[in-house]
């Protein structure tokens, strides 16, 4: 995967915090910022993925449909 250099505008205290963490991990600030951006990008991609809904029913759908006898509606309104 290709990497691209860019300029980042950030608050001084945020950069200081990340710089300190990078130093503690033995990384450069640039590499640390790359990791932070990669984590955030993954969060955004995950949020965009379609989700499958799940539900719980106390009564089976087939049984409920068999007990209810809804009145048929006409195909076209008169």
Steps between C-alpha positions, in 0.01 A plus 500: 500500500641838402569763759458872447655790685274784606485795736296479818357797686446417866506658843840516668385304807357221282826471309694502828287214635546295184871584486544377857310178421704448182824542696379248761427250221826568319325648195532824313220753534422450132460122546285558810274741309475241222378240750245742646370582152483131405298420814258786433463404133420141600234627744342704220505205257347272763221751569409505129468123467144371477374337816263209530221547746404229743181469698335270745138396478312327779264343247602340173414710197336205323278425800398864540419528128283188520299628798435842356261515209533849358229617269604498137532839337378556144770509236379834365303766679153540348 
